[in-house]
C-alpha cells in the first residue's frame, strides 16, 4: 500500500489549502453506488473544483473507483443535470416542461395526496425507490411520515430480488445478515490484534470488485489476498478476473446454485468436516439438516449444474478445512425463485463450519448503535397496526411482514394497478429509481401499468426516461456533497454534511421535512433537517445524535467477535442468536411457522432446459442478466462521456462455440428473444461465459438520442427486461428469475428489424 | 536516484481507476492516456489454467505527476489504485520490492 503524506492529508474535517477549502466527507450518492467511500472535496468560490480519495478514511483508505474520479465535471458540475422543479407542460412522453417553484411543486403534491386521503385513504399513495443509496431510508420515511401510507417498495423489482430475500431469510436462520469480515467493523481494520485474514473466501454468484454491493467494498478481498494470502473459490457462470485467480472455479448453469451448495454441505457432513462443538452448543436442527442433505450428492448436483463432482468435493473440502473461511454471497442468490432456499444453504455452510461471527469469517451485521436507517425507518412510529395490514401483498406473503427489510410486494402492486382492484393507486412518488430502464422486469408491461397512475412524481438527478415517459412533476435532487445526511449499512455510522449547492436542488431529507410539515405538522417530531437527522438516531437510543456525530464525521460500533457468547446479539442480553429458539437455526422455525421450506432446498428455475424442454427447443440458450461493469451503476452514468469512452454499448456475452453455430461474430448487433419479447445488444464473443449461456447487459439507454416518446432514449430497443417476468416468484414472494431464463439469439438484419420493441410499446408501427 | 513506478500486476484487477485519475489530473481528451491498462486473456494456457492479467503502464504522456509530487502528493494513479498495487519512489528502493513480490514490474519513466 502506498504511504500518504500526513501533512497534506489531515484528519480534521475541514482545512484551507491555498485557494481551496478542503472538506473530508463521504460519498453517498448518487451519482455512485452503495458504498460511502471517503472523499476529499476541494472547493473554490463555493464550487467543487476537484476531489481525491481520503487516505484517512478507514473504509476506503484513499482509493476511489473510476466513477467517483469522474464525478466533478461530468456529474456535480454537469449543466445538463436537473436544477429546478419541472411541471409537465405537454402530454406524458412529449418532454415538454414548465419550470415552477418548490412551493408550487409542493402545492401539486399536497393537492393530490389530500385527494387520495379523502377518496380512498393513504394506502392509495405509493412511494418507490431504487437501490440503497441515499433514498434507502428517506423514501420509506417520507412515505410513512408525510403521506402516512405503509406502501413503500422497490421500483417494480420482481420478487424484491435484491438483498431482501437473503436478508429476510437470514432473520429466520442466523438472526440477521452475515457479511465477510475484512475487518471493516473495527476502525483498526486489518491492524486489529483480534483480526485474522480469511484463509479462504468463497465468492458465490458475485464479482465483488465490480459490484461493491451492500456496503462491502469489493477490493477488500484483494487486500486480503495481497496482504493476508487469502485464497479464493468462485462459483460463477462467468470466468471473471476473480474466477481466474481462484483455486476452484465452479462454472454453474445459472439458477442451479442451490444444488451445488447442498452437495457441498453433503460432502462436509459425510466427511465430517464440520465444527461439532459449535453445532452442539449453538445450532438447532443439525440432525434434520443431515437427513435433508443425505441425497444431495456431488454427482447429483454436478449433473444438474453442468460441472464436475470433483470440483464440488474439492471446493467443499477446501472451504470446510480453512480456518477461518468467509463466504461472500452475491445478488444472484436473490435473482431466482429458489433464492431463499439457496441463501439458506449458504448460511448453513457458514454455520456448520464454525465461521459465523469469528474474525475473518462471516460477521453478523447490524446497524451501528442499533439504529434502523433502512426500509423500516419510522414504520412503527408512524404507521398503526390497522394501516400496516394495508401494505400491499403482505397478507399473501407474510415473510414481508417479519423479514429484515420489509416493504410492499412489487409484483402484487403491479397486479393491483393493472386491475384497479381493490382500489386504484392515485399517487406514485419515485425517488432514485428508473424502473423502465433498470429494475422493472417485463418493462413494457410495467410502463403501461404505470401510465394508468393519475399522478406521478419523480425525484432524481437527471431527466431519465422514466421522468420523460410518465412524470407529472420532476423534482431536482441534490448530489451527495450537497446534502446533510446520515448513512449506515452496515458500518460505520456516518454523518454526511453539505458542502456545496447546485441551483435549486434539494436533498431527499429536505423534501421529507418540507412535505411532512405541510401534510402532518402535528405528527412529526422534527422541524428541520438537523432535527430530522437527530431523530433518526435518537429514536433507537443511539449514544450520539447527528449533530454530535457530524463533528467527528463517522463512528464505529464494534462489539467484538463471537457475540453469541457475550449476549450482544440478542435484545435481552442473553447468550445465543436473535432467533425464535435462541439458537442458530439450521432448520428455521420461522420459515416452518409460515409453512415454507424450513431447510435448504433446490428447485429448477421455472423456465430452464429441465423444466421447460418445450421452450428450450425454441430458446436453446440460458439467459442471465444484471452483471455490473466498472463504468456504470445500474442505469446511471450513460450520460458521462468518460464512462462511455470505456464502454459505449450494451453487450451480450456469448461463448465462441455458440456464436459459431449461430453465425455470430464479435461486434455484431444481435436480437435476444424469448416468448415475452426481444431486445438488441452487441455480441461479445468470449470464453468468459459458460457454453450454452448468454449474459446480457441491463440498464441501458442512450442519453444522446431523442428523449421524447417514441424514442425515449432508445430504452425499449435495448432493454433486457423485455424478456424477464413479473409474478414468477418463490414461495415466500421473494426471488424472481432475472438470472435464469431462456432465450435465442440471432443477428440483426434490416428485414428482421423493421418493427422494433419500441414500435410495439408505443404502437408506432401497428 | 530517479523515481519510478512499481506495480504488482498479480493483483491488478483492471478497474481503470489509474487511467481515469490520470485523465482527470492531466485533462486528457478522449482516447488519450497517461496510464493505460493492458490486458492479456482470459485465455487457457498450456497447463489448462486461465491467464487473465492486467498491467497498467505509463505512456509517453506520463510525467509521474510532477506537479502533484512537487506538492508532496503521490502520483494520482498510485494514490487511487483500488487494489493498492502501485508504489512510487526512488528506483533503487522500489527494486527491493521486486525481490519480495512475484509478478511485479518496475517502470522508469
Boltz contact constraints between the chains, C-beta under 6 A:
constraints:
  - contact:
      token1: [A, 1]
      token2: [B, 84]
      max_distance: 6.0
  - contact:
      token1: [A, 2]
      token2: [B, 74]
      max_distance: 6.0
  - contact:
      token1: [A, 2]
      token2: [B, 78]
      max_distance: 6.0
  - contact:
      token1: [A, 2]
      token2: [B, 87]
      max_distance: 6.0
  - contact:
      token1: [A, 5]
      token2: [B, 72]
      max_distance: 6.0
  - contact:
      token1: [A, 8]
      token2: [B, 72]
      max_distance: 6.0
  - contact:
      token1: [A, 53]
      token2: [B, 80]
      max_distance: 6.0
  - contact:
      token1: [A, 63]
      token2: [B, 80]
      max_distance: 6.0
  - contact:
      token1: [A, 63]
      token2: [B, 82]
      max_distance: 6.0
  - contact:
      token1: [A, 64]
      token2: [B, 80]
      max_distance: 6.0
  - contact:
      token1: [A, 65]
      token2: [B, 17]
      max_distance: 6.0
  - contact:
      token1: [A, 66]
      token2: [B, 16]
      max_distance: 6.0
  - contact:
      token1: [A, 66]
      token2: [B, 17]
      max_distance: 6.0
  - contact:
      token1: [A, 66]
      token2: [B, 20]
      max_distance: 6.0
  - contact:
      token1: [A, 69]
      token2: [B, 20]
      max_distance: 6.0
  - contact:
      token1: [A, 69]
      token2: [B, 21]
      max_distance: 6.0
  - contact:
      token1: [A, 69]
      token2: [B, 24]
      max_distance: 6.0
  - contact:
      token1: [A, 70]
      token2: [B, 20]
      max_distance: 6.0
  - contact:
      token1: [A, 209]
      token2: [B, 13]
      max_distance: 6.0
  - contact:
      token1: [A, 219]
      token2: [B, 82]
      max_distance: 6.0
  - contact:
      token1: [A, 219]
      token2: [B, 83]
      max_distance: 6.0
  - contact:
      token1: [A, 222]
      token2: [B, 11]
      max_distance: 6.0
  - contact:
      token1: [A, 222]
      token2: [B, 83]
      max_distance: 6.0
  - contact:
      token1: [A, 226]
      token2: [B, 11]
      max_distance: 6.0
  - contact:
      token1: [A, 239]
      token2: [B, 42]
      max_distance: 6.0
  - contact:
      token1: [A, 239]
      token2: [B, 50]
      max_distance: 6.0
  - contact:
      token1: [A, 241]
      token2: [B, 13]
      max_distance: 6.0
  - contact:
      token1: [A, 241]
      token2: [B, 52]
      max_distance: 6.0
  - contact:
      token1: [A, 244]
      token2: [B, 42]
      max_distance: 6.0
  - contact:
      token1: [A, 244]
      token2: [B, 50]
      max_distance: 6.0
  - contact:
      token1: [A, 244]
      token2: [B, 52]
      max_distance: 6.0
  - contact:
      token1: [A, 630]
      token2: [B, 15]
      max_distance: 6.0
  - contact:
      token1: [A, 630]
      token2: [B, 16]
      max_distance: 6.0
  - contact:
      token1: [A, 645]
      token2: [B, 30]
      max_distance: 6.0
  - contact:
      token1: [A, 688]
      token2: [B, 42]
      max_distance: 6.0
